[in-house]
Amino acid sequence: MTHLAVIRHDDLCHGGCSEPDGRQREMVHCEYPQHSPYVEVSADGRIMKTVTEQEPVSMELLHELAAARFGDMVKAVVDVARGIMVIDAELHSDEEAELLASGSRQKDLWGINLYPDLPLQDWLEYDSMINLRPSFGNRSRGVDDNSVRDLIRAVVDRLVSR
């Protein structure tokens, strides 16, 4: 698991790294040797993490991320088709762009907020400007379709280790 809370600026790889699809990515070194040594940094400098079943995120890390950025919340975008999510950007649209660049489809992406200090039944909030998509049948910042909400919750439950 990658530790995102402690990043040393002087470890920034200024040359960047080339992804298989040709995108240029900068990498930031993590000071914790027991964790994956690098985290991806978006073009605008925001640190984000792609969470998968192979690399879930812990509640402990969500607490750290929340404290470091918004105080009590972590923004995330979930791809319900691929079963992955991107966490910890200032804007849901940054996470959405990351997922779209990696092959996700717009109709499968939903913005949420995670509140790690709240009880399990209350900790997931379906609220994001990226959810406002009348052409896909969603006319609010929330997620209007209960079956889609259930899919989102199922993905989050699989990706967050407790």
N, C-alpha and C positions, 0 to 999 in steps of 0.2 A: 504494500500500500504506500502511496506517496504522501508525504507530510507536506502540506501546503502552508502551514502557519509560519515557518521560519525559512526565509529565503534570503540569501546574501546577494546583494546587487552586483558585487564585483565578480560573481561567478557566472554572470550572463554571457552566453556564447554569442558574441557579436557577429560571427560569420553566419549564424543560422544553420539549419539542417534541412536537407531536402527530403520531403515525404515521397512515398512511391507514386503519388498522383502529381508530383511536381510542385506542390505548394511549398513555400519556404516557411520554416518554423524556427523560432528561437527557442532555446532550451535554458532553463534555470536549474542550477544545481541545488540539491537539498543537503542540509548539513547533517541529517540523520542517516548513518550508514546502513541501518537495519531496514530502511525503506527504499523503494525504487529511487534511483539517484536523480531523476529529472522529472520536471513537470512542464507541460506545454504552456507557452505564453502566446496569446493572440497577437495579431499585428498591432493592436492598440495598447499592448502592454498589460492587459488584464490576464490574471492567472485563472485558468479554468481546469477542471478535471472531468474527464469522461469516466463515468461509472458503469461497470458491466458486472455480470454475474461472476466472471473470473476475477475481477478487481472491485469488490463491493466497497462501500464507504462505511465507516463505523460511526456510531452516535457520538463517540468521543471527538472524532475529527469534525463532525458537523457542529458540535458545540464550539470548537476552536475557530472554525470558519465564520460562524455567526458572530462571535465576539470580535473577530478581527475586522469585519466589514460593516455589518448593519446592527450589531449588538445582540439581536435575538433571532435573526432570520437568515436563511440561506436561500438564494434564488436558484431555481433549477428548471430545465426544460427536459421533458420526457418524450422519448420516441416510443410510442406504444407498439409499433410494428416490429422494431428491432430489439425492444426490451432493454434500452440503455437510457442514460440521462447524462447531461452535462450540468455541473454545479459550480457555484461560486464565481459569478460575474456580477458586475454592477447592474447590468441590464439583461433582461430575458432575451432581448433581441441579439445580443452578442452570443449567447449560448445557442439560440436558434440558428444563427449564421454558421456556427461551428458544426452543428449537426447537418445542416443542408450541404455544407462543403464536403462532408464525409459520406454523403449518399442518402441521407434521410429525405423523406417526402414531406412537404409542408402540411398535408392533411393529417399526418401522424404525430405532429409536434404540439405539445401543450405546456404552457408555462405554469409553474406552481411555486409556492413558497413553503419552506420547511422551517418549523419552529421547534428545535430540539428540546427546549425546556417545557413544552406543553405536554399534557397527557396524550397518549397514542391516538385517541379518537379525535383530538383537536389539532394535532401538530401539522397536518397537511392542509394548505389553503390553495384553492383553485382560483387564482387571481393573477391575471397578466394581460397587458395590452396585446400581446401576440395571439391571445385566444379570441380576440374580437375579429371574427371572420364570417360575415354574413353569407359569403359565397359557399362556405362549407356548412352552413346551417347553425353556426354559433353566433348569436347576436349580443353577447355580453363579454365582459372581461373574465367571467367565470367559465365553467364548463357546463353547458346546458344539458347535455345528454348524460343521464345517470349511468348508462352502460360504458361510456367513455371514462367517466369518473372512476368506475370500478376497475377498468383496465389500467388507468394511471396509478391507482392505489396498489394494485397487484404488482406492477413493475417496481414501484418504490419499495414495497415490502420485500421483494426479492433482492433489491440492490443495497439495502441498508442493513448492516449487521448490528444486532443488538446484544 
